[in-house]
């Protein structure tokens, strides 16, 4: 467990919108708060690289979450293009294996000055053990628990070249024991009173913070709120960022 006095958890707001306008509107409304904005496949397909360039131009910190998973050469070349947009973090599926991760790292070695954090996606937070068993049985003939799969992938992530991992808050403690200091990004976050929706492995912002998350990802509780600023400020406070409001 990190020193709670020093530790704060970064807040990543998932800009999950079908058009650029509401995304820019939300960013404007949250303006000065200490946030990272996540652009996923929906908004990226709607707004393209120009949307990312504009947000970077506005000095916003961007996490481009396109969860790359393809042959090593294709992923490495896509990651290079994404890095040229000056985003701060990117995602690749750890299931792409060591060859995919290592070819990404080799490609990025050539553009060291703008190297984004490479985050490895373990098992998506929408999976529970029952849903995951369907996949693992199809792959190998027997069911594997989510926890075992996540830890199995994370154990290799650092050696393969990942700078951090995406996981659920439920796996944080064993991951921290396995790889102390690893940057952990945790989606599946629901403040008290919010429905889990399609997420399966959920925790509150405060629980994830206390479990040692480096960053949490929150989408619908903020994007679908009538008062996104208030809920975002509440989540920042729960994530150990009260100092921001106390001057
Ligand atoms: O709306 P909600 O808070 O559930 O959004 C979570 C965001 O985090 C979505 O953009 C989703 O794609 C992303 N994500 C996730 N689980 C992962 C990786 C990313 O939910 N394992």
Boltz pocket constraint, residues with backbone or C-beta under 6 A from the ligand:
constraints:
  - pocket:
      binder: B
      contacts: [[A, 14], [A, 16], [A, 40], [A, 65], [A, 121], [A, 123], [A, 124], [A, 125], [A, 126], [A, 166], [A, 167], [A, 187], [A, 188], [A, 189], [A, 196], [A, 199], [A, 217], [A, 218], [A, 219], [A, 220], [A, 221]]
      max_distance: 6.0
